[in-house]
Amino acid sequence: MRLVKVRNRLTGLLMLALLTGGCSAPTVSPPSESPSPSPYAAGPEQLIVEPADLFAGDAAKFSPFLGSYAGSVIVRYKGVKKQLSVSYKVWENGKTSETLVSQISLPMGGSNGDTQKDYNGEFIVSVHQDTDDKDADVLQSYTVTVSLKDSGGSSTSSFNVPVNRKHFTHSHLLKLYEKITIPDSTPTAVWGFAASDADAVTFTSGKSPEEEASKAPYAFVMYLTLE
């Protein structure tokens, strides 16, 4: 158990290094260099979220430390709002466990007051498994670290999700495969993972994280919206 705690400390330090830019950061090209159409065509007060590869290029060396449950998406916004709301839901056998819903806010950088801003950042999430002190085969909880990173810095928060069961034997990341537009005040799934103990459980790539989660025995899904 002492080895697990040391590994968790190393993971935290590496997560911090990624966020502060002290090493090869897992970022994508700035929007100004992207050949894609303007993300603001849908109008103000809407969040644009795009797929991203957290471990692209040199950042692949951090994958063993951040774990298999880690990922990111690009976040773009044009408007006057200052906060990005982050929440999660646990899905079990096609239904959400509404009692296991938590919500935090991460500040979006930019100008103060009601001045409209063009925000371009990266939402990063890393989930680590915490085992029971008395039984290493029992998955006690998940420690979830989320961060919103842009050219001006980053804001990070962590929380725990109780599990209390035997370790899952199979898992699968639930990722975005195309750009989506999130209307104001509409929490939308952007990332997650599904898990099970059955070989027969399959997942269909290209579907939304929430749609895939609804078909899994167990799933953990992250949601974003404007606040």
N, C-alpha and C positions, 0 to 999 in steps of 0.2 A: 504493500500500500504506500510505503514511503517512495518507491520508484514512481508510482502514478502521480504523487503530488509534485515530485521534481519535474516530471514530464510536463505537467500542467503549467508549472512556472516557466519552463522553457518555451512552451507554446505561447504563453502570454507575452513574453519578451519578443518573440518573432512576429506576433500579430502587431505589436506596437511599432516594430521596425518597418513593417509593410505600410502602416498608416502614416508614419511621419516622413516617409520618403528617404530614410537613411540607407536603403539598399534598393535593389531593382524592384520597383513597385509594379504591381499587377494592374496597370492602367491601360486604357485603349487610347486611340488617337483622339485629340480634342475635336469637338463638334465642328470647328471652323475648317478642319482638314478632312472631314468626312465627306464622301461623295453622295451620301444619302440626302434626300430632300429635307427641307427645313422642318424641324420637329414641332414648330409652332403653328403649322397650318391649321390646326384644329381650333385655335382660338385661345384666349387667356384663361387662367385658373384651371389649367389641365396639366397633369403630370405625364411626361413621356418617359417610358421605361424601355430599355433595350438590353438584349442579351450581352453578356461579357464573359471573357475567359480570365478567371482570377489568376491562373497559373500559366499565363502565356509567356513564352520566351524564357528569360533567365529566372523568372519568378517560379518556375516549375520546381526549383530546388527546395521551396518552402512547403510543398505539398505534404511530405511525410510528417511535418511538425504541426501543421494546421489541421491535418486529419482529412478523412474522406468526406466528412460532412462540412464542406466549405464552398462558398461561391460568391458571386457578385453580379450586379446589374448596373448599367449606366442610367443615371437619373437626370432629366432635363426639365426645366420649368421656366416659364415666363409669366411674371405676375408680381403681386405685392405680399404674398404670404411668406412667413418666416420659418415655419416648422414643418418637418416631415414626420407624420405619424407612423409608427412601426408597431405592428401587432402580430400575434401568432394564434393559430388554432391547432389543436390536436384532433385528428380524424381517426375514428376506430370503426371498422366495418361499415364504411359508407356514411357515417354520421359524425358531426362535430361534437366534441365534448365542451359544451358552452361554459362549464365551470372552470375550464383551463384556458382562459383567454387573458392575456396581459397586453398592456399598451404603454409605449414610451414615446417620447418626442425627441427628435434630433434637429438642431437648428440648421437651417440652410443659410450659408454665407451670403454676403451682398450688402446692399445699402440699407440704411435704417429708415424708419418712418414708413410712409406709404408709397415710396418711390418704386416704380416697376423695375424689376431686375431680370436678367437672363442668367439662370442658374444651371451649371453643368457640374455634375459630381458623380461619385461612384458609391453605391450602397454595398457594403461588404458584410458577410455573415460567416461565422465559424461556430460549429456545434461540437462539443466534446462530451464523451461519455464518462460519467462518474460511477464507479463501482462501489458496492457496499463494503464497508470496512471489515465486516465479518465473513463475507462470502463474495469472492471476486467474480463468481458466475452470475451474480445479481446486478442488473443495471439499475442503479438507484435513481439517477436523474441525468438530465442534459444540462450542461452549462453553455449558455448561448451568448456570444459576443457579437454585437452589431456596431457598425460604424458608417458614418457618412463622410466621405473624403472629397475635397475639392482642391483647387490650386492654392487656397488660402489656409488649408489645414484640415483637421478632422475632428469629429465629435464621436465618442464611443460610449457604449453602455453595455452592461451584462445582466443576465437574469438566469434563474434556474427553472427547469421544467421537470416536475416529478414523473417518474416512470414506474420504478419498483416492480420489476419482473425479470425473468431470465433474459439474457442477451438474445437479440434477434440473429438469425442465421443468414438472412438475405436482406439487402438494402439496395435502393436505387434513388439517385438524385432526381428531383422534379425541377426542371429548368425552363426558362422561357426560350422559345426558338424563333421568335419574331418580335418586332417592336410593337408595343401596345400603348394606348392612350387611356389614362385613368381620369375620369371626370372628378370634379371637386367633391370631396366628402364621400367618396366611394372606395372603401378598402378593397384592394385587388391583390390576388395571389401573384407573387413574383418569383418565389423560390421555395424549395423544401426538399424533403426526402420521404420515401415510403419504405416500410420494413415489414418483414414477415418471417415465418418459420417454415414456409411451404415452398417447395421447388416449383409447384404448378402455378404460382402467382406470377403473372406477366404484366408488363407495363407498356403502353403504346407511346412511342416518341412522337413529338409534334403536338400533342395535346397540351392544354393548359395545366399548370401545377395542381390547381384545385380539382379539375376533372380527373386527373390521374389519382389524386388523393382519395377521391370518393370510391375508388375501386380497390383500394388497398386495405389489408387488415389493420394497419397502423400507418399514420402519416403525420408529419410535422410540417406545417406550411407557414411561411412568412407573408405578411400583407403590408402594403404601403398605401398611403393616401395623404392628401394635403390637409394641413390643420390651420 
